[in-house]
Amino acid sequence: MSPDIDGERVLRPLHNTTKGHFALLVVFGLAALWLLVAWVYQLRGGMMTVTNLGDWGTAGGVPWGLYIGAFVWWIGIAHGGIAISAAVTVFKIERFRPIARIAEVLTVFALGMAAANIVFSLGRPDRIFNTIVQWPLTVYHSPLAWDIAVITLYLVLSLTYITLSLRDEIYALRPRLPWWLGPIYSVILLGYRPAESEKVEQITWWLAVAILALVPLLSGGVVPWLFGLIAAQPGWFGAAAGPSMLVESLTSAMAFVIIVVAAFRYAYGWEDMIEEAILVDLSKVLALLVLATIWFVIHDVLTGLYLAPAHIDVITETMLTLPFFWLAIGGLLVSFTYLAATVLRPDWFSIPVLVVVSGVVAISILNKKVMFIVEGLMHPSVPPLTNLYPAGEYFPNWVEWSLVLGSIVLVGLGFVIVSKIIPMIELEDAGELVDEPRSSRTDGDSSPDVAADGGVLSGGKLNGSAADTERQPVNSAISDPVDTTGRGVAESDTVGLDSDSATTEEDR
Amino acid sequence: MTHAITNIGLIVIFGIVMIPVYLMVAGWLFGGPRDFRTVGISIGYMLGFTVVILIGLAITGAAITIIVNL
């Protein structure tokens, strides 16, 4: 095992649940309930009735607003997580390995929230499965159909990547994992054989390559093509939409990764395992991405003002009069100033400030993406859209804010739940953790980093100690003798496709 | 005015976007170590997740229908 990763402390959240964890669960749960209430209200009242969104041929406004802006935002955020993990795999950037798992999980949740925001934005979400039924017919000409295909592909690849990368770990740790989650672990271990490890490593390497290649094809390709291919909206049309959106997406993604990593690091007292140097590196990358985002804004503004076609000129001038535009630019500039300053003066670096700055960056990008969506719809320049979208105003109402903010809360809730199911830091030599006598496995008092009061000396708020909770029973279904190699069982063993227990091929 | 180029969906999806997936599967099949069983499990996971996502969409649509008509 990596010398700086303490497996016992990584595993502790799976067994020990503190009051802080329950409090987070309750808070996020109540917020998620509010999201559900708001959504049911929208479903029963009708999209146009309860939101400020209009529709074709209505008296103004825009059919796409905060929901679609948030969809694009979440898609972008999804790239940060899995891309970091894939980079660790493909380019062997080992120093980022401690945050790879957290980043992977973020990707899956972010993709889920992207899909959720699409559903929020549908006037008839009960017909959502029609998008699948009709897909063979619509894929020929509809960028929306392309979008469905690529997001599904990205989600499937991400889930497969996470599942395969967990198999060795879950198998080795099975006796240490909560017995009542057995069915989940059984799915992860379908057909598992210890001998597969080398091939799985090769398979995940290729998966990582494919995922990295899909980043520019999704956030820099299919998603911008939803907008950039439509000449009827001057704010959308253009070949630079792809690169611009990709950079914005990676910026918000990096900001989110920093926030989530810092949150885990603080909550579980993992400061020694997720070193400050990792966050310093991420902040430098974020600084470059923020600068690139500002650079694209300059492109937009200059080409939109200097002898631009009339309709583009109008849209750019309008954008420059909006306080929201300057709020986004101000947020990016202030953030970049701090991030650049910490490069020049490392002693100014502070993780709490970095988290705040990352939050400002993420919100600024969301703001900018929503403006991008709305401005194109506000200024149609080519018939028949000029008749379909008469001039109007748009500002999100409480239902829209509730659903979009609720989607952020759902990600938090997802992390709170998943941190009780799988180790959130990769344990490369997980087998070492089952070598010791089982009597000490769940005995937090035996762990040198646990303080007398049961708290973690390193400052963790959610780690607690075994004293806080009941001793976890070892999964009685696992009865394999544990060998001293740390591998767990003999090479010939296979995890059954229909059983929680490990059985030998001879038994089959 | 119609544009023939607007019907390029199959090229975009299966001719451009899926190239990394083709390469990935080729790498799985022809790269060492040869282990078609594990490759089969990996493809099985991908198909399984795809089916779960599609079934999830169908259930979501049905659930919304019930909520709206309550």
HADDOCK unambig.tbl for C-alpha pairs under 7 A between the chains (distance, minus, plus):
assign (segid A and resid 43 and name CA) (segid B and resid 68 and name CA) 6.00 0.50 0.50
assign (segid A and resid 44 and name CA) (segid B and resid 68 and name CA) 5.14 0.50 0.50
assign (segid A and resid 125 and name CA) (segid B and resid 61 and name CA) 6.37 0.50 0.50
assign (segid A and resid 125 and name CA) (segid B and resid 64 and name CA) 6.97 0.50 0.50
assign (segid A and resid 126 and name CA) (segid B and resid 61 and name CA) 4.14 0.50 0.50
assign (segid A and resid 126 and name CA) (segid B and resid 62 and name CA) 6.36 0.50 0.50
assign (segid A and resid 126 and name CA) (segid B and resid 64 and name CA) 5.21 0.50 0.50
assign (segid A and resid 126 and name CA) (segid B and resid 65 and name CA) 5.22 0.50 0.50
assign (segid A and resid 127 and name CA) (segid B and resid 61 and name CA) 5.92 0.50 0.50
assign (segid A and resid 128 and name CA) (segid B and resid 57 and name CA) 6.91 0.50 0.50
assign (segid A and resid 128 and name CA) (segid B and resid 61 and name CA) 5.74 0.50 0.50
assign (segid A and resid 129 and name CA) (segid B and resid 57 and name CA) 5.89 0.50 0.50
assign (segid A and resid 129 and name CA) (segid B and resid 58 and name CA) 5.34 0.50 0.50
assign (segid A and resid 129 and name CA) (segid B and resid 61 and name CA) 6.37 0.50 0.50
assign (segid A and resid 139 and name CA) (segid B and resid 9 and name CA) 5.27 0.50 0.50
assign (segid A and resid 139 and name CA) (segid B and resid 10 and name CA) 6.69 0.50 0.50
assign (segid A and resid 140 and name CA) (segid B and resid 7 and name CA) 4.93 0.50 0.50
assign (segid A and resid 140 and name CA) (segid B and resid 8 and name CA) 5.85 0.50 0.50
assign (segid A and resid 140 and name CA) (segid B and resid 9 and name CA) 4.03 0.50 0.50
assign (segid A and resid 140 and name CA) (segid B and resid 10 and name CA) 5.74 0.50 0.50
assign (segid A and resid 141 and name CA) (segid B and resid 6 and name CA) 5.51 0.50 0.50
assign (segid A and resid 141 and name CA) (segid B and resid 7 and name CA) 4.59 0.50 0.50
assign (segid A and resid 141 and name CA) (segid B and resid 8 and name CA) 6.35 0.50 0.50
assign (segid A and resid 141 and name CA) (segid B and resid 9 and name CA) 5.35 0.50 0.50
assign (segid A and resid 146 and name CA) (segid B and resid 13 and name CA) 6.57 0.50 0.50
assign (segid A and resid 156 and name CA) (segid B and resid 46 and name CA) 5.84 0.50 0.50
assign (segid A and resid 156 and name CA) (segid B and resid 49 and name CA) 5.87 0.50 0.50
assign (segid A and resid 156 and name CA) (segid B and resid 50 and name CA) 6.27 0.50 0.50
assign (segid A and resid 157 and name CA) (segid B and resid 46 and name CA) 6.92 0.50 0.50
assign (segid A and resid 160 and name CA) (segid B and resid 45 and name CA) 6.23 0.50 0.50
assign (segid A and resid 160 and name CA) (segid B and resid 46 and name CA) 6.10 0.50 0.50
assign (segid A and resid 196 and name CA) (segid B and resid 38 and name CA) 6.64 0.50 0.50
assign (segid A and resid 199 and name CA) (segid B and resid 33 and name CA) 5.88 0.50 0.50
assign (segid A and resid 199 and name CA) (segid B and resid 35 and name CA) 6.62 0.50 0.50
assign (segid A and resid 203 and name CA) (segid B and resid 28 and name CA) 5.82 0.50 0.50
assign (segid A and resid 206 and name CA) (segid B and resid 24 and name CA) 5.18 0.50 0.50
assign (segid A and resid 206 and name CA) (segid B and resid 27 and name CA) 6.63 0.50 0.50
assign (segid A and resid 207 and name CA) (segid B and resid 24 and name CA) 6.32 0.50 0.50
assign (segid A and resid 210 and name CA) (segid B and resid 20 and name CA) 4.76 0.50 0.50
assign (segid A and resid 210 and name CA) (segid B and resid 21 and name CA) 5.95 0.50 0.50
assign (segid A and resid 210 and name CA) (segid B and resid 24 and name CA) 6.20 0.50 0.50
assign (segid A and resid 213 and name CA) (segid B and resid 20 and name CA) 6.29 0.50 0.50
assign (segid A and resid 217 and name CA) (segid B and resid 17 and name CA) 6.35 0.50 0.50
